[in-house]
Each structure stands twice: as structure tokens, then as C-alpha cells.
Amino acid sequence: MNDPTLPLTGLSSVRSKSVVARFDGGMLSSNGGVLALAEVEKRLRVAERLAWCIDDPRCADQVVHSLADMIGFRMKMIAAGYEDGNDANRLRSDPVFKMAQDALPSGRDLASQSTICRLENLPGVRELVAMGRAMVDLYCASFRQVPKRIVLDIDDTFDAVHGGQQLRLFNAHYDEYGFQPIVVFDGAGRFVSAVLRPAKRPSGAEIRAHLRRLVRAIRSNWPNTRILIRADGHYCSPLVIDWCRANDVDFILGLAPTTTLRKHVADLETSTTARFEASAKAGKVRRFKEFVDGAASWSRVERIIARVEVGAQGADSRFVVTNLASGKAKALYEDVYCRRGTAENHIKSWKTHLAADRTSCTSATANQFRLFLHAGAYWLMWGLRAAMPKRSSFAVAQFYTLRLRLIKIAARVVEMKTQIRLHLPTSCPDHGILRIVLSRIPRLAT
């Protein structure tokens, strides 16, 4: 028997007064803040951009849920912490999710899990390529004005799988089967692109092909914007370096240490070690050097910056290669290259907080589409955070914190003849910042 009007047993009395609880509160939701995500989506039009790339095979006169509605619903589910398609069956009747999809709380339910599953398996390779281009267009549209220069952080992340998915590959380092998608963010944390691929180190030809498509799409929007590619050592390939030079793209890439490179800094390591020994040994001693050299496989010599650091654990030397002509070695390494580490935080937000590693579909195309859906959810959360006042702690908050504080808000929905009333908790600790954010979202660039 599942009667929601029956009292909930097992609750202790409070101050000698009995506690009576029933599931009879009416139209309630625990996701009141999803409406703020809906406002972000209206400005960025993420779902609409992705839906434009898909050919809908359904009869137009029999369509109940449009592609844009289903994509929007799925992205908001992910942003709110419901990353599984099965959650659609429980959320399709949620009044706030309905309102977020521009439907009345008393109206037809949203798409079910089976409908969401058919959507994820619908796009083919051609549609996915168009979606990748649409994500780049979304990135470019997120700026108020055309920037003079952008920095793109390119990296990959391991995604363990536990089934017979297409493209899965065993990776000995992680001792698991999985994918290793390439993801690109810009220096401010905006999502640019994601490509599903097997769990292995990308080759120079693969990286070059990805950069070619990416830069071509960006320059179709911004032909005069300077582009700086920033990545770690395994993206430093002769093919990548030559392509960047041939296409007027700046780069600063990590460089694996070799015997030849170490010869350039041997004297510097010795003198830095002597300085450390002569000091109080309370901290590390760091020094820099730049020189021109090149591997045998390179077509020309390049500017190389070395960072030598000596501490209690001994000497540690790191190298980067760049075609940037200006800037001192220390500034280029610490202020430009080392900021690449923030990309790890962006990947964490996308992969951990938004569960972008839920690539459990059998086909590779469906899993690639899932990456785009999770990228869309990332844009919703990024837009919510971008609307925060700069001096607010929420402006640098992680997505999980934003979800817990601003999205997971209880709401009672009362639908009347001429209006819909939302009754939110009076004790909500963050109602002030939510008011500010809703007033600032319309200023987001579109």
C-alpha cells in the first residue's frame, strides 16, 4: 500500500508534542533554483543550438516533445545532479522542471527515460560534427566583444568504462578499459570542445587534425583574434609545432626533459644547488634560463625556457617550448604556462561535479552526444557563476557548491488562473544572492 496521505511513522516527539508528517503537501519541488538555470539557457540557447544540428525523423504532426525541449530537460537534469537518464521518469512530473521547459505545472509531463534514450542514440557522425561546430559558435557568442587574444587549454582525461562500448581501449597506466577524450577550455573556464577517443596517448597527427578543425571554426567567427595553444608535454609534437607556425597560431607547450636539454642547464643546476645549500634551506630556490635548440625531428630550432628548482628533495628541471617572441622566461613560465593547471579544475567541474564520465552507451556516437549534453550543462552552471558579483565568494565557487546552495531549494508551486506562485523557504540562507543573480543573468552575452 502506497498512500501518501498516511502519517510517516518513526518520528520522535519534540518537547512532548507528537510529530505528524504526510506526503500531502501538493505540488512541491526540491529544485527551485532550476528556474535560474532556465534563464541562463534562454540567454545562451544551448539546447536550441544543439537541436539545430539534428535531423528529426519523426512526423511533425505527432511530435510531443521537441528536440530542443528534450535536450534542455536533459541538460538541466545533469546540472541539478541527476546525471542518469533513468532519473527522467521521476523528474518529468516535477513542477519546477516543467516551468523551466516553459510548460505549466499542471500540463503534460516531460520526456520519459525511454524518449531520452532514443534521443541520445539519434545523432550520427555528421550531426555530431555539426554539434562540435555549434559548441565553438556558442563559445564565441559568450563574449560581449571580440577579444584580441584567447588562450586555449587542451588536455585529455581518463574515463573508465565497464561494458562493451565502441572505442573502449585498455590503458595500462590506469589498469582499466576506458576512453580518453580530448577537452578544450579557454583561460576563463569557458567550455570549447570535447572529442571522444580511445584511452591512449593522442598522436601528433590526431592533435593536429583536432586543432585544425577548432581553429578554423574559431576564425570563422573571429578572423583577427590571436590564439595561444597551451598544453603539457605529450602535446608537443613536431607536427603540432609546424602546424601552429604555418597557421599563425601561438603555442607554449611542455617539453619532456632529454639529455641534450639537461646539458643546457647543468651549470645552472649546480649553482642553484649551491645557493640552496648556502641558504637556510627553509624554502626552494627557483631560477630560469632560456635558450634556442631543437630535437632532431623538428624542422627548426625553437625558443626553450628552462625552470630549475632545488629543494630538500634535490634538483628538478622543467622545460617548455614556445614561439612567443616577447616576455621574460620567468613570466612566460609562471604567469602563462603554469596557469594551464586551472584547466584541471575545469575538467573536474565537468567530469566530477557534472558526471561527464557517464559514457555507458554502447555506440560511440551516443557517448559523444552525451559529452555534448554534459558540456551544455557545464555552460548552464558556468553562466550561473558568471552572473555572480565579482567580489562574491560564489564567483569562484565550485559547481557542486552552486548546486547545493542555489539549485537545491525547496519550492511549493501554486498554479492560479493568471499567475504561478512559487513559495520558497523564508529561511533560505542565500536568497539575497539569488535575487542579484536573476537580475544579472539578462546581461550575459548571447
C-alpha positions, 0 to 999 in steps of 0.5 A: 500500500502506497498512500501518501496521505498516511502519517510517516511513522518513526518520528520522535516527539519534540518537547512532548508534542507528537510529530505528524508528517504526510506526503500531502503537501501538493505540488512541491519541488526540491529544485527551485533554483532550476528556474535560474538555470532556465534563464541562463539557457534562454540567454545562451540557447544551448539546447536550441543550438544543439537541436539545430544540428539534428535531423528529426525523423519523426512526423511533425504532426505527432511530435510531443516533445521537441528536440530542443525541449528534450535536450534542455530537460536533459541538460538541466537534469545533469546540472541539478545532479541527476546525471542518469537518464533513468532519473527522467521518469521521476523528474518529468512530473516535477513542477519546477522542471516543467516551468523551466521547459516553459510548460505549466505545472499542471500540463503534460509531463516531460520526456520519459527515460525511454524518449531520452534514450532514443534521443541520445542514440539519434545523432550520427557522425555528421550531426555530431560534427555539426554539434562540435561546430555549434559548441565553438559558435556558442563559445564565441557568442559568450563574449560581449566583444571580440577579444584580441587574444584567447588562450586555449587549454587542451588536455585529455582525461581518463574515463573508465568504462565497464561494458562493451562500448565502441572505442573502449581501449585498455590503458595500462597506466590506469589498469582499466578499459576506458576512453580518453577524450580530448577537452578544450577550455579557454583561460576563463573556464569557458567550455570549447570542445570535447572529442571522444577517443580511445584511452591512449596517448593522442598522436601528433597527427590526431592533435593536429587534425583536432586543432585544425578543425577548432581553429578554423571554426574559431576564425570563422567567427573571429578572423583577427583574434590571436590564439595561444595553444597551451598544453603539457608535454605529450602535446608537443609534437613536431607536427603540432609545432609546424602546424601552429607556425604555418597557421599563425597560431601561438603555442607554449607547450611542455617539453619532456626533459632529454639529455641534450636539454639537461646539458643546457642547464647543468651549470645552472643546476649546480649553482642553484644547488649551491645557493640552496645549500648556502641558504637556510634551506627553509624554502626552494630556490627557483631560477630560469634560463632560456635558450634556442635548440631543437630535437632532431625531428623538428624542422627548426630550432625553437625558443626553450625556457628552462625552470630549475628548482632545488629543494630538500628533495634535490634538483628538478628541471622543467622545460617548455617550448614556445614561439612567443617572441616577447616576455621574460622566461620567468613570466612566460613560465609562471604567469602563462604556462603554469596557469594551464593547471586551472584547466584541471579544475575545469575538467573536474567541474565537468567530469566530477561535479557534472558526471561527464564520465557517464559514457555507458552507451554502447555506440560511440556516437551516443557517448559523444552526444552525451559529452555534448549534453554534459558540456551544455550543462557545464555552460548552464552552471558556468553562466550561473557563476558568471552572473555572480558579483565579482567580489562574491565568494560564489564567483569562484565557487565550485559547481557542486557548491552552486548546486547545493546552495542555489539549485537545491531549494525547496519550492511549493508551486501554486498554479492560479488562473493568471499567475504561478506562485512559487513559495520558497523557504523564508529561511533560505540562507542565500536568497539575497544572492539569488535575487542579484543573480536573476537580475544579472543573468539578462546581461550575459552575452548571447 
